[in-house]
Each structure stands twice: as structure tokens, then as C-alpha cells.
């Protein structure tokens, strides 16, 4: 029985593989394995468990534990990619597949690339391998690669089959790539959940993630284990198509392959809904309108930087929205979760720890439709786009829109709320300055600690040219100019910055400037484990230093802040050796504005904090260059009648790990840095507020 391929992306790739294998017997044999296999059937031991799956983890009245399966997923560095992306030796894929086939007879899955698919298939001894596909919603189009690589094959063997009582899953999934969030090649949450459904995993099964990488698959598995199969099926339905939850949508008719009919659906969480479609139009600039409101978990909202029209967010705007958090209008999303409009409102919700929000869902829009709608809405209401943002978007739109030159100028003008003449001017300036734009992007990627090879791949510029650009830029005299904020004493005092940032514990830029000026050189690598609002990133790049930053919960998706818990060890994606480490510890932030009885129990919290601090210092010291420096900052804490001076304990932990003191600095804060509530408390209780913090710089002994 020949295999039927349903996914369009897989069909195209399959045709190419068949045509290219005619003169290669090995490839022909590999394809024959795929074509002539019989669909996998569960053995007799499992068949009686199939039909009725319940939320309580029982199938046909029997406990799932009666048949615990052992399954695995392998996402190794792809063939030929290990050294480039991970600086490690190539994985022996033949030995890996042999291990999968022998150690995991119940089922397994293996990710690969379209270019290595035939080689992987030729290594498989089993004739029942299924080739499935991860289709990426958004990919970078590189100038020298056409067609673009927009899908990845997933080899699947075995797994549990549930039968018709559980909704059928497709042999392909469409999900956005992570684009640099975490380890290179990290898989998105939707892919992970789809994989669990493909393998028929139940929370009680034994699942092995053979190449954890960023930990995304393991995290998704831990999430699934807290739920059940019914939750997995419903979540996949929600992620794949918001229409199945009964939400009302509207679409641009030109983007639909077939006409949409009016109909209604039912779900557990919604009333019956209708789908409506605007009248057919040949213009892709039709304004998209909808009155559909949905409730959406704040953490489930997906932000794709390439579809966002602003280069950076306005922190002051976020704070203004926080002050009116209960009066904000709904944000706007597409595909049930991708952010279209309302970025600053979304950030305000995150800072206020709001769990769910109201959102206006525009339906299943394409990437270009999302970008156009985001530009249109940001250009005509709320905080207007900056001129620099409009210029950047005009150039991008000119490249992706179709039609004649004048038609594109008119559409750009309407989207950006500018004149057609201005749109033409912006586009011509962008094309004229294209080389400078590429050079700026290459420099920015290098400061983000990307290798020259990676920069060449992301920009489409030859690596030799990238090397020349970077060499010339590093000679720039601006990186050696003295700072206006330069300090000469070991007591630092700075004027108030006037920033409206609401990120508590945000370090003043002048502190970072002076630290980098005194203890680093242009081109050296800075590591910030508590990036917070991203001050270190902005200052380091401005001063020509390379920077790698992380945080337990990154404050903004517009900056390269990697999500990582430094107490768990050194980030795998970070440089293995750095020149300067900055630790702006969050411990003192627990008592923001609360010099009162509400301060946490310091005896318990301090012990926990110090245990974590010792682990952090030990980890950082092992990755610090021999001539590098580690700096940390901490505030004294007021607890009842005692002032807890953590600096001594933290310093002692550093000395115990093999560091010595280079400098101790006192950073002074004026009374204007204290809130009215704090000052009132101090007057009432006759206490002194702490208006300084300690800054300690350590070196390896």
C-alpha cells in the first residue's frame, strides 16, 4: 500500500527528492522504504486501550499505567551544522538512529533538515518510518537562497495510536521558529505539543529528550505532565485554529483558497460563533475590521519582532498605561495569539502581573497582512511611529509588496499616514543607504556576540566582507572618548536621569558607563545575568563592547535578553569565556517601597539568597577571563530595628571562590530617589532611610 503525502510542503520536497534519486541507488532504496511501508498499528496489548480517553487519564476504564510506554525525541545538531552553531564535534547520526531503534522500540522522533533527509532515511533499518514536517510560519529570506528553506522534516516511528475517539493529528505542524530565543535551533512550544500528540504520549509515559539544548521540549513535557491528553488535544486545537473555539473572525477574501461559508460551532468555552468574510477585493490594502473579543492569557501572547513596526518600545508609555491598567482598550491579535497592536498595553499587563486580558482577534491573517495591519494601526492612533520607524518600514514594505512602483508608493503612503511623495523619498533614501544599513546590522549582530559566519548567513553578505567591515568599525575613535559622567572618586553621585521607567531596580546608565570605562576595552565581552530593563545592553553597545544578557523573566522582547535562570548554571548559548560580569542582584528589590512590617522574613530569605549567590559566583568565576572582572551591586536592607548589610556576606562568598577585591565603591542616592511613602514612614518611625548602595569589583586571584 503506497503512502499518501498530505502536506503541500512535503509534497513539493518529495517530488524533488524522487527526481534527484533516479541516478542514485542509495537514495532510490531510501525512498522505497518510505513509499512502501504499512501504517503502524498498535500491538494487541494496546489495542483494547484505545477508544475512550478521559480527562482522568483512563482509557476504556483501564488505568494508563497498565501500559507505560518508553519514547524519545532527538534534536541533535544537524548534519554539517555542529561546529558552526555549537562549536562541537559532529554527531554520529547512524549511531544515534541505531540507539533510537534499539532503546526505544515503543516509538521515537528525530529532527533533521531537507538537505540531509535522504541520508537519514538511508540509515534507518525500520520500514515503517513516517516523514512528517515542521512548516515555519516565518523565515528569514536570504538573498542567495531561493527557494527559502521553510520546513524541516521529522522522522517518526511507532508511538501510541488512539483510534477515532481522539481527533486525528496531521503529519505536519505550522509554527513560528524561535529566532534566537535560547539555543540555536530551539523548538517552539506548539511544535513540542504537536510532537507529543504524534507520538501518542500520555503524562504517565517515560519520555526522553536526548538533546535538551535550551530545555524547550523538556519544559513543554513538564507542562503536559501536569495535565492530561484532553488538555493536549484542546490546546493543539486552540493553537492551530482559533475558529474551533467558536470565535468570530474576518479575513481578506484574496488570502483565502476557497470561499468561506457562514456556519456555527460549539466548544466547551464559548457560545456558537459565526465566521464572516469581507466582499472580494483585489487590493491587499483592504482595512481589516472585527468585533470579535476573546479572553487571552498574557503569557500566551506571541510577539514576532519582524512583524512589529517599532524599533524599540517607549518605557514611559508603558508606565502611563500601568497607571490606567483597568481602563485600557483590548489589544489586537491574529491567529488567536500573534500580537498585532497594543504592545505597550501588553507590557503594562506583564509588569502588573495581569493573568488574562481581552483581545480583538483578526483571524488567520498571513505574515504580510499582520505587518501591514500593525503599521496601519500604529501610524494613525495612540503613540505615533517615529520618523526612523516609518523610514525603516517604508523600505521593508517596498521590498515585499507586489505591483507597480507607483502603486507600492501609494499603498505605503496610506499605511504609514504620509504622502506618496514622502513614501518615495523614504524608499529612495533607504536604497541609497543600503550598504550603511547592512554595515550597521552586521555591527549590531557582532555586539550581540554572533560569529562572523552567523552574521554572513543572516545578512547575505560574504564573510570576508563582514570581517573587513568589523575590523574598520573597531577602529572608530568614538569608543575611546571620555565620558561626561566620568567619576574620579570612590563615591559616585549622579543627577537624576528623569527616566519614567517602572522597572524596579533599574541600574542608572552612568554606573554601567563608568564600570565599562574603567574595567573593559572596546570589543571585549560583557555578561549580565540580571539584565532587567536592558540598561547594560544599551550602554555596552554604545561604547563598542560586546554583550550577552539574560534574565529569569526578560522585561522586553525587543532587546536580545535571553531567558535563563543563572542559579541553574551558565547559559549554554552564552560565550564560554567573558571579560566582565555584572550582577545587579534582585534581592533588595523585594522591599520596594516597603520599609515596614511587610518586608519579607530576612532570616529565611537571606539564607536562600546566600545559597543561590554562592552558586552564581562559582559558576561565573569559572567562565571569567584570567584578567577579567566581576562586579556586583547590592543595597542594605532595613528589617525591623536592624539594618542587614549583605555586602559583607556576599564579598566573603566571592573570596571563598578564589576572587580578590579590586575596588569598593559607594553609589549615593539623593532623597528624591525615595518615595513619599518611604519618607513618611521614616518620619513616623524615626528611622533613617538607606540612600546609598555598594558596588564591589572583584578579580581572579
VEXGUMAR-700544 format. One record per residue (C-alpha): residue in one letter; x, y, z. Coordinates in nm, 3 decimals. Example, Ala and Ser with C-alpha at 12.3 -4.5 7.8 and 13.67 -1.06 7.14 Angstrom:
// VEXGUMAR-700544
 rest       x       y       z
    A   1.230  -0.450   0.780
    S   1.367  -0.106   0.714
// end
This chain:
// VEXGUMAR-700544
 rest       x       y       z
    X   0.000   0.000   0.000
    X   0.165   0.323  -0.116
    X   0.191   0.611   0.124
    X  -0.017   0.926   0.062
    X   0.150   1.258   0.136
    X  -0.096   1.522   0.252
    X   0.115   1.828   0.346
    X   0.176   2.062   0.048
    X   0.527   2.145   0.168
    X   0.614   1.779   0.198
    X   0.468   1.702  -0.147
    X   0.697   1.954  -0.315
    X   1.003   1.831  -0.130
    X   0.913   1.469  -0.201
    X   0.889   1.534  -0.577
    X   1.232   1.696  -0.571
    X   1.379   1.404  -0.376
    X   1.234   1.145  -0.618
    X   1.365   1.328  -0.924
    X   1.710   1.367  -0.770
    X   1.732   0.999  -0.671
    X   1.692   0.841  -1.017
    X   2.066   0.814  -1.069
    X   2.150   0.721  -0.711
    X   2.068   0.367  -0.599
    X   2.114   0.451  -0.229
    X   1.863   0.734  -0.248
    X   1.622   0.522  -0.451
    X   1.635   0.247  -0.187
    X   1.579   0.502   0.091
    X   1.270   0.643  -0.080
    X   1.135   0.294  -0.138
    X   1.147   0.238   0.237
    X   0.920   0.539   0.287
    X   0.683   0.466  -0.004
    X   0.605   0.103   0.062
    X   0.563   0.087   0.439
    X   0.238  -0.008   0.609
    X   0.089   0.232   0.866
    X   0.199   0.146   1.217
    X  -0.060  -0.045   1.420
    X  -0.053  -0.072   1.796
    X   0.010  -0.424   1.920
    X  -0.264  -0.633   2.071
    X  -0.166  -0.526   2.421
    X  -0.257  -0.167   2.341
    X  -0.550  -0.213   2.105
    X  -0.801  -0.272   2.383
    X  -0.699   0.054   2.548
    X  -0.772   0.280   2.255
    X  -1.129   0.411   2.212
    X  -1.230   0.610   2.521
    X  -0.974   0.858   2.655
    X  -1.088   1.057   2.959
    X  -0.952   1.361   3.135
    X  -0.877   1.143   3.439
    X  -0.608   0.955   3.250
    X  -0.814   0.641   3.190
    X  -0.880   0.469   2.857
    X  -1.184   0.242   2.828
    X  -1.197   0.226   3.204
    X  -0.840   0.098   3.240
    X  -0.561   0.290   3.404
    X  -0.297   0.431   3.169
    X  -0.026   0.291   3.396
    X  -0.122  -0.056   3.268
    X   0.078   0.026   2.956
    X   0.355   0.277   3.018
    X   0.548   0.348   2.701
    X   0.911   0.448   2.667
    X   0.953   0.707   2.390
    X   1.222   0.955   2.288
    X   1.287   1.263   2.081
    X   1.625   1.354   1.935
    X   1.703   1.704   1.811
    X   2.081   1.687   1.758
    X   2.296   1.942   1.580
    X   2.202   1.886   1.218
    X   2.445   1.717   0.983
    X   2.722   1.963   0.896
    X   2.600   2.227   1.146
    X   2.761   2.123   1.477
    X   3.082   2.322   1.452
    X   2.918   2.631   1.305
    X   2.638   2.673   1.559
    X   2.751   2.480   1.866
    X   3.132   2.465   1.844
    X   3.124   2.088   1.899
    X   3.207   1.771   1.708
    X   2.962   1.625   1.457
    X   2.702   1.387   1.594
    X   2.722   1.028   1.468
    X   2.368   1.012   1.328
    X   2.398   0.649   1.227
    X   2.482   0.552   1.586
    X   2.207   0.782   1.713
    X   1.941   0.619   1.492
    X   2.064   0.274   1.598
    X   2.022   0.379   1.962
    X   1.671   0.508   1.896
    X   1.570   0.186   1.722
    X   1.712  -0.041   1.994
    X   1.646   0.151   2.318
    X   1.305   0.295   2.229
    X   1.104   0.027   2.047
    X   0.775   0.189   2.154
    X   0.844   0.498   1.945
    X   1.074   0.789   1.875
    X   1.114   1.102   1.663
    X   1.419   1.264   1.504
    X   1.451   1.615   1.358
    X   1.665   1.689   1.056
    X   1.692   1.911   0.750
    X   1.560   1.876   0.397
    X   1.917   1.854   0.268
    X   2.001   1.561   0.498
    X   1.665   1.377   0.476
    X   1.775   1.110   0.229
    X   2.094   1.046   0.422
    X   1.897   0.999   0.744
    X   1.646   0.766   0.579
    X   1.925   0.551   0.441
    X   2.048   0.497   0.799
    X   1.709   0.371   0.921
    X   1.659  -0.005   0.927
    X   1.288   0.010   1.005
    X   1.050   0.016   0.708
    X   0.769   0.193   0.892
    X   0.931   0.535   0.933
    X   0.696   0.829   0.876
    X   0.834   1.155   0.736
    X   0.647   1.448   0.886
    X   0.708   1.820   0.859
    X   0.751   2.130   1.071
    X   0.642   2.420   0.847
    X   0.770   2.755   0.973
    X   0.529   3.047   0.976
    X   0.811   3.299   0.947
    X   1.155   3.252   0.793
    X   1.436   3.488   0.701
    X   1.468   3.523   0.324
    X   1.838   3.520   0.242
    X   1.943   3.684  -0.086
    X   2.149   3.386  -0.206
    X   1.893   3.113  -0.121
    X   1.585   3.077  -0.342
    X   1.355   2.894  -0.271
    X   1.393   2.953   0.102
    X   1.419   2.666   0.348
    X   1.077   2.695   0.513
    X   1.020   2.347   0.657
    X   1.209   2.076   0.842
    X   1.145   1.700   0.826
    X   1.068   1.499   1.139
    X   1.125   1.122   1.120
    X   0.872   0.936   1.336
    X   0.848   0.571   1.429
    X   0.580   0.400   1.634
    X   0.402   0.567   1.922
    X   0.059   0.510   2.071
    X  -0.244   0.514   1.842
    X  -0.570   0.629   1.996
    X  -0.815   0.549   1.718
    X  -1.117   0.757   1.619
    X  -1.214   0.852   1.974
    X  -0.936   1.114   1.973
    X  -0.921   1.382   1.697
    X  -0.675   1.291   1.423
    X  -0.349   1.485   1.415
    X  -0.190   1.599   1.087
    X   0.154   1.480   0.981
    X   0.271   1.840   0.971
    X   0.262   2.138   1.205
    X   0.286   2.510   1.127
    X   0.467   2.705   1.398
    X   0.694   3.009   1.416
    X   1.065   2.950   1.473
    X   1.219   3.080   1.794
    X   1.454   3.324   1.610
    X   1.745   3.335   1.854
    X   1.548   3.288   2.175
    X   1.759   3.036   2.362
    X   1.986   2.778   2.197
    X   2.017   2.789   1.819
    X   1.751   2.561   1.671
    X   1.531   2.560   1.982
    X   1.185   2.427   1.907
    X   0.868   2.634   1.973
    X   0.606   2.523   2.225
    X   0.349   2.441   1.958
    X   0.593   2.204   1.786
    X   0.663   2.026   2.116
    X   0.294   1.972   2.192
    X   0.230   1.852   1.837
    X   0.519   1.606   1.876
    X   0.366   1.464   2.197
    X   0.035   1.411   2.016
    X   0.208   1.250   1.715
    X   0.385   1.002   1.945
    X   0.064   0.945   2.143
    X   0.233   1.037   2.470
    X   0.037   1.026   2.793
    X   0.154   1.208   3.108
    X   0.239   0.875   3.273
    X   0.471   0.762   2.992
    X   0.851   0.764   3.009
    X   0.978   1.033   2.774
    X   1.344   1.107   2.696
    X   1.468   1.432   2.543
    X   1.808   1.317   2.418
    X   1.939   1.663   2.323
    X   1.785   1.909   2.576
    X   1.956   2.220   2.433
    X   1.751   2.517   2.551
    X   1.521   2.288   2.751
    X   1.214   2.386   2.547
    X   1.099   2.028   2.483
    X   1.158   1.925   2.844
    X   0.969   2.231   2.970
    X   0.675   2.151   2.743
    X   0.679   1.791   2.866
    X   0.673   1.904   3.229
    X   0.377   2.128   3.143
    X   0.193   1.840   2.975
    X   0.256   1.605   3.268
    X   0.058   1.841   3.491
    X  -0.246   1.795   3.266
    X  -0.386   1.513   3.052
    X  -0.450   1.405   2.694
    X  -0.773   1.601   2.671
    X  -0.583   1.920   2.763
    X  -0.322   1.844   2.494
    X  -0.584   1.792   2.224
    X  -0.774   2.108   2.319
    X  -0.452   2.313   2.338
    X  -0.341   2.199   1.993
    X  -0.682   2.281   1.850
    X  -0.659   2.627   2.001
    X  -0.303   2.689   1.879
    X  -0.380   2.558   1.533
    X  -0.710   2.730   1.460
    X  -0.892   2.978   1.685
    X  -1.210   2.912   1.480
    X  -1.252   2.575   1.652
    X  -1.314   2.757   1.980
    X  -1.619   2.929   1.831
    X  -1.456   3.269   1.787
    X  -1.582   3.505   1.519
    X  -1.329   3.606   1.253
    X  -1.300   3.811   0.941
    X  -1.050   3.758   0.660
    X  -0.939   3.929   0.348
    X  -1.103   3.731   0.068
    X  -0.797   3.739  -0.155
    X  -0.598   3.540   0.100
    X  -0.849   3.250   0.112
    X  -0.808   2.946  -0.113
    X  -1.186   2.879  -0.111
    X  -1.492   3.091  -0.023
    X  -1.588   3.091   0.343
    X  -1.943   2.998   0.435
    X  -2.144   3.111   0.731
    X  -2.165   2.847   0.996
    X  -2.159   2.794   1.371
    X  -1.959   2.575   1.608
    X  -1.975   2.477   1.969
    X  -1.694   2.441   2.220
    X  -1.664   2.391   2.592
    X  -1.563   2.751   2.649
    X  -1.770   2.956   2.407
    X  -2.112   3.014   2.257
    X  -2.186   2.923   1.895
    X  -1.997   3.153   1.662
    X  -2.012   3.276   1.304
    X  -1.743   3.345   1.050
    X  -1.783   3.634   0.818
    X  -1.582   3.747   0.520
    X  -1.546   4.084   0.356
    X  -1.653   4.125  -0.004
    X  -1.391   4.001  -0.252
    X  -1.133   4.261  -0.341
    X  -0.818   4.265  -0.546
    X  -0.647   4.512  -0.314
    X  -0.435   4.370  -0.034
    X  -0.465   4.705   0.143
    X  -0.827   4.646   0.249
    X  -0.880   4.757   0.608
    X  -0.944   4.460   0.831
    X  -1.218   4.506   1.087
    X  -1.361   4.277   1.351
    X  -1.574   4.298   1.660
    X  -1.459   3.960   1.790
    X  -1.334   3.971   2.151
    X  -1.160   3.680   2.319
    X  -1.001   3.623   2.659
    X  -0.631   3.552   2.625
    X  -0.364   3.453   2.875
    X  -0.096   3.725   2.882
    X   0.187   3.469   2.872
    X   0.033   3.301   2.564
    X   0.055   3.615   2.351
    X   0.321   3.567   2.083
    X   0.541   3.859   1.978
    X   0.725   3.832   1.644
    X   0.981   4.110   1.620
    X   0.989   4.102   1.239
    X   0.616   4.182   1.232
    X   0.643   4.476   1.475
    X   0.677   4.823   1.318
    X   0.873   4.989   1.601
    X   1.244   4.952   1.660
    X   1.211   4.999   2.038
    X   0.926   5.043   2.282
    X   0.859   5.356   2.488
    X   0.911   5.269   2.854
    X   0.737   5.586   2.969
    X   0.427   5.489   2.769
    X   0.420   5.152   2.943
    X   0.425   5.326   3.281
    X   0.140   5.556   3.183
    X  -0.064   5.253   3.080
    X   0.014   5.083   3.411
    X  -0.142   5.378   3.592
    X  -0.466   5.320   3.399
    X  -0.447   4.941   3.378
    X  -0.822   4.891   3.436
    X  -0.924   5.131   3.160
    X  -0.716   5.011   2.868
    X  -0.891   4.903   2.546
    X  -0.839   4.546   2.419
    X  -0.517   4.460   2.240
    X  -0.531   4.324   1.884
    X  -0.405   3.980   1.780
    X  -0.420   3.749   1.478
    X  -0.429   3.370   1.458
    X  -0.557   3.368   1.813
    X  -0.232   3.487   1.978
    X   0.012   3.678   1.750
    X   0.031   4.041   1.860
    X  -0.077   4.297   1.600
    X  -0.142   4.614   1.802
    X  -0.117   4.703   2.171
    X   0.246   4.619   2.250
    X   0.277   4.883   2.524
    X  -0.052   4.773   2.680
    X   0.072   4.413   2.674
    X   0.395   4.517   2.850
    X   0.193   4.708   3.110
    X  -0.016   4.396   3.177
    X   0.301   4.190   3.218
    X   0.452   4.434   3.468
    X   0.129   4.439   3.666
    X   0.118   4.056   3.663
    X  -0.224   4.054   3.499
    X  -0.311   3.696   3.403
    X  -0.577   3.732   3.130
    X  -0.679   4.020   2.904
    X  -0.938   4.099   2.641
    X  -0.813   4.083   2.283
    X  -0.958   4.160   1.942
    X  -0.886   3.868   1.708
    X  -0.845   3.947   1.338
    X  -0.840   3.582   1.237
    X  -0.599   3.377   1.029
    X  -0.400   3.655   0.861
    X  -0.080   3.599   0.666
    X   0.251   3.747   0.786
    X   0.237   4.038   0.541
    X  -0.123   4.114   0.641
    X  -0.022   4.118   1.008
    X   0.267   4.355   0.936
    X   0.051   4.588   0.728
    X  -0.226   4.598   0.987
    X   0.029   4.661   1.266
    X   0.181   4.950   1.070
    X  -0.160   5.097   0.983
    X  -0.279   5.095   1.344
    X   0.046   5.228   1.491
    X   0.067   5.505   1.232
    X  -0.278   5.652   1.288
    X  -0.358   5.630   1.659
    X  -0.200   5.604   2.004
    X   0.173   5.673   2.014
    X   0.269   5.755   1.656
    X   0.558   5.586   1.479
    X   0.888   5.771   1.489
    X   1.024   5.904   1.160
    X   1.306   5.647   1.176
    X   1.048   5.370   1.217
    X   0.849   5.499   0.918
    X   1.162   5.507   0.701
    X   1.255   5.152   0.800
    X   0.903   5.022   0.739
    X   0.873   5.204   0.407
    X   1.184   5.030   0.278
    X   1.067   4.691   0.406
    X   0.721   4.729   0.254
    X   0.862   4.837  -0.082
    X   1.051   4.508  -0.099
    X   0.761   4.280  -0.003
    X   0.461   4.445  -0.171
    X   0.359   4.350  -0.524
    X   0.253   4.576  -0.809
    X   0.398   4.869  -0.995
    X   0.631   5.122  -0.836
    X   0.369   5.397  -0.810
    X   0.112   5.152  -0.669
    X   0.355   5.048  -0.398
    X   0.432   5.410  -0.309
    X   0.059   5.483  -0.274
    X  -0.001   5.180  -0.055
    X   0.299   5.262   0.165
    X   0.175   5.621   0.199
    X  -0.169   5.504   0.310
    X  -0.029   5.252   0.559
    X   0.216   5.497   0.718
    X  -0.015   5.802   0.703
    X   0.229   6.001   0.490
    X   0.217   6.145   0.140
    X   0.311   5.939  -0.164
    X   0.598   6.179  -0.229
    X   0.733   6.124   0.122
    X   0.700   5.747   0.079
    X   0.902   5.768  -0.243
    X   1.166   5.979  -0.068
    X   1.196   5.731   0.222
    X   1.233   5.433  -0.014
    X   1.494   5.606  -0.232
    X   1.695   5.707   0.076
    X   1.682   5.351   0.209
    X   1.809   5.205  -0.119
    X   2.082   5.467  -0.138
    X   2.192   5.389   0.219
    X   2.153   5.011   0.186
    X   2.524   4.942   0.238
    X   2.534   5.155   0.555
    X   2.222   4.974   0.678
    X   2.386   4.635   0.622
    X   2.704   4.752   0.797
    X   2.502   4.876   1.096
    X   2.315   4.544   1.116
    X   2.639   4.346   1.096
    X   2.793   4.556   1.374
    X   2.486   4.516   1.593
    X   2.488   4.138   1.546
    X   2.858   4.126   1.631
    X   2.791   4.322   1.951
    X   2.523   4.058   2.027
    X   2.810   3.805   2.030
    X   2.726   3.648   1.693
    X   3.017   3.497   1.499
    X   3.122   3.640   1.163
    X   2.992   3.325   0.994
    X   2.648   3.368   1.154
    X   2.643   3.736   1.061
    X   2.720   3.647   0.699
    X   2.432   3.398   0.695
    X   2.184   3.643   0.849
    X   2.276   3.935   0.624
    X   2.357   3.751   0.300
    X   2.694   3.932   0.284
    X   3.018   3.731   0.229
    X   3.208   3.657   0.549
    X   3.525   3.822   0.416
    X   3.331   4.145   0.361
    X   3.184   4.119   0.714
    X   3.534   4.080   0.856
    X   3.650   4.395   0.676
    X   3.353   4.597   0.799
    X   3.402   4.488   1.161
    X   3.778   4.549   1.153
    X   3.722   4.903   1.029
    X   3.443   4.974   1.277
    X   3.652   4.862   1.574
    X   3.898   5.140   1.493
    X   3.627   5.403   1.546
    X   3.764   5.677   1.773
    X   3.426   5.741   1.934
    X   3.474   5.436   2.159
    X   3.778   5.596   2.320
    X   3.624   5.931   2.404
    X   3.595   6.029   2.771
    X   3.252   6.016   2.930
    X   3.056   6.313   3.053
    X   2.960   6.109   3.360
    X   3.320   6.002   3.433
    X   3.388   5.967   3.809
    X   3.726   6.010   3.982
    X   3.640   5.922   4.343
    X   3.516   5.602   4.507
    X   3.190   5.775   4.598
    X   2.973   5.814   4.290
    X   2.688   6.064   4.273
    X   2.476   6.116   3.966
    X   2.198   6.358   3.884
    X   1.853   6.207   3.848
    X   1.809   6.070   3.495
    X   1.444   6.172   3.464
    X   1.356   5.830   3.327
    X   0.999   5.718   3.374
    X   1.094   5.352   3.373
    X   0.888   5.145   3.610
    X   1.131   4.855   3.614
    X   1.226   4.848   3.980
    X   1.597   4.809   4.050
    X   1.694   4.951   3.711
    X   2.060   5.049   3.724
    X   2.144   5.402   3.621
    X   2.323   5.412   3.283
    X   2.603   5.625   3.432
    X   2.701   5.341   3.667
    X   2.738   5.099   3.376
    X   2.926   5.362   3.172
    X   3.187   5.413   3.443
    X   3.230   5.041   3.511
    X   3.288   4.964   3.144
    X   3.518   5.265   3.102
    X   3.734   5.165   3.399
    X   3.748   4.787   3.360
    X   3.693   4.694   2.993
    X   3.812   4.775   2.642
    X   3.611   4.809   2.318
    X   3.539   4.469   2.166
    X   3.554   4.278   2.495
    X   3.258   4.065   2.606
    X   3.025   4.175   2.886
    X   2.792   3.926   3.060
    X   2.487   4.049   3.252
    X   2.289   3.776   3.429
    X   2.022   4.015   3.562
    X   1.957   4.223   3.252
    X   1.630   4.373   3.380
    X   1.529   4.664   3.159
    X   1.833   4.620   2.931
    X   2.045   4.914   3.050
    X   2.369   4.717   3.020
    X   2.289   4.619   2.660
    X   2.224   4.975   2.551
    X   2.531   5.122   2.724
    X   2.768   4.843   2.621
    X   2.674   4.867   2.253
    X   2.704   5.244   2.257
    X   3.058   5.204   2.398
    X   3.157   4.935   2.145
    X   3.151   4.642   2.388
    X   3.000   4.306   2.301
    X   2.728   4.196   2.541
    X   2.537   3.879   2.625
    X   2.247   3.934   2.863
    X   1.992   3.710   3.032
    X   1.718   3.731   3.290
    X   1.477   3.495   3.460
    X   1.191   3.691   3.302
    X   1.308   3.926   3.024
    X   1.138   4.264   3.052
    X   1.105   4.324   2.677
    X   1.116   4.111   2.361
    X   1.266   4.396   2.157
    X   1.611   4.354   2.314
    X   1.835   4.044   2.293
    X   1.770   3.939   2.654
    X   1.785   3.559   2.680
    X   1.553   3.384   2.921
    X   1.772   3.198   3.171
    X   1.799   3.129   3.543
    X   2.162   3.188   3.635
    X   2.118   2.986   3.956
    X   2.083   2.678   3.732
    X   2.427   2.726   3.576
    X   2.596   2.903   3.285
    X   2.374   2.954   2.977
    X   2.462   2.704   2.705
    X   2.420   2.964   2.431
    X   2.644   3.222   2.604
    X   3.014   3.270   2.523
    X   3.225   3.029   2.727
    X   3.474   3.300   2.831
    X   3.385   3.662   2.910
    X   3.584   3.968   3.016
    X   3.342   4.141   3.253
    X   3.047   4.009   3.454
    X   2.787   4.242   3.604
    X   2.548   4.112   3.870
    X   2.280   4.360   3.974
    X   2.116   4.124   4.221
    X   1.737   4.142   4.265
    X   1.736   4.059   4.638
    X   1.697   4.417   4.753
    X   1.403   4.463   4.517
    X   1.180   4.253   4.741
    X   1.126   4.552   4.972
    X   1.044   4.814   4.710
    X   0.859   5.096   4.884
    X   0.802   4.877   5.190
    X   1.040   4.979   5.470
    X   0.778   4.845   5.707
    X   0.634   4.534   5.864
    X   0.555   4.393   5.519
    X   0.924   4.333   5.448
    X   0.986   3.956   5.400
    X   1.137   3.745   5.678
    X   1.505   3.809   5.615
    X   1.632   3.515   5.819
    X   1.462   3.272   5.582
    X   1.507   3.477   5.265
    X   1.868   3.563   5.336
    X   1.973   3.200   5.376
    X   1.808   3.108   5.049
    X   1.958   3.411   4.878
    X   2.311   3.338   5.001
    X   2.294   2.976   4.888
    X   2.194   3.094   4.541
    X   2.459   3.366   4.546
    X   2.739   3.119   4.620
    X   2.629   2.901   4.329
    X   2.610   3.204   4.097
    X   2.958   3.328   4.190
    X   3.109   2.982   4.148
    X   2.951   2.949   3.804
    X   3.056   3.296   3.688
    X   3.411   3.263   3.817
    X   3.467   2.950   3.606
    X   3.379   3.146   3.289
    X   3.562   3.471   3.372
    X   3.882   3.552   3.184
    X   4.201   3.549   3.392
    X   4.234   3.927   3.360
    X   3.859   3.989   3.377
    X   3.643   4.147   3.648
    X   3.320   4.060   3.827
    X   3.114   4.349   3.965
    X   2.808   4.322   4.188
    X   2.576   4.578   4.341
    X   2.351   4.544   4.644
    X   2.152   4.772   4.874
    X   2.146   4.741   5.253
    X   1.811   4.607   5.374
    X   1.608   4.750   5.660
    X   1.447   4.478   5.875
    X   1.258   4.585   6.186
    X   1.522   4.756   6.404
    X   1.823   4.613   6.223
    X   1.999   4.703   5.902
    X   2.112   4.389   5.722
    X   2.437   4.462   5.541
    X   2.455   4.186   5.279
    X   2.769   4.323   5.121
    X   2.998   4.154   5.375
    X   2.844   3.809   5.328
    X   2.840   3.841   4.951
    X   3.201   3.962   4.945
    X   3.310   3.668   5.164
    X   3.142   3.424   4.923
    X   3.340   3.578   4.636
    X   3.668   3.546   4.826
    X   3.591   3.181   4.907
    X   3.559   3.104   4.534
    X   3.902   3.248   4.451
    X   3.833   3.616   4.382
    X   4.005   3.919   4.533
    X   3.887   4.276   4.583
    X   3.979   4.528   4.316
    X   3.761   4.819   4.434
    X   3.465   4.902   4.659
    X   3.252   5.198   4.553
    X   2.962   5.371   4.726
    X   2.685   5.492   4.495
    X   2.491   5.775   4.660
    X   2.123   5.847   4.600
    X   1.960   6.177   4.688
    X   1.632   6.195   4.882
    X   1.443   6.245   4.555
    X   1.501   5.877   4.487
    X   1.284   5.784   4.784
    X   0.908   5.771   4.751
    X   0.672   5.986   4.954
    X   0.553   5.674   5.136
    X   0.910   5.587   5.235
    X   0.980   5.938   5.363
    X   0.655   5.943   5.559
    X   0.742   5.608   5.716
    X   1.088   5.736   5.814
    X   0.941   6.045   5.984
    X   0.676   5.846   6.166
    X   0.908   5.568   6.285
    X   1.209   5.796   6.339
    X   1.427   5.579   6.118
    X   1.697   5.654   5.863
    X   1.644   5.552   5.504
    X   1.930   5.390   5.316
    X   2.017   5.622   5.028
    X   2.331   5.451   4.901
    X   2.427   5.116   4.756
    X   2.754   4.924   4.743
    X   2.935   4.842   4.424
    X   3.217   4.587   4.453
    X   3.460   4.485   4.179
    X   3.644   4.152   4.213
    X   3.928   3.994   4.015
    X   4.061   3.636   3.996
    X   4.347   3.577   4.241
// end
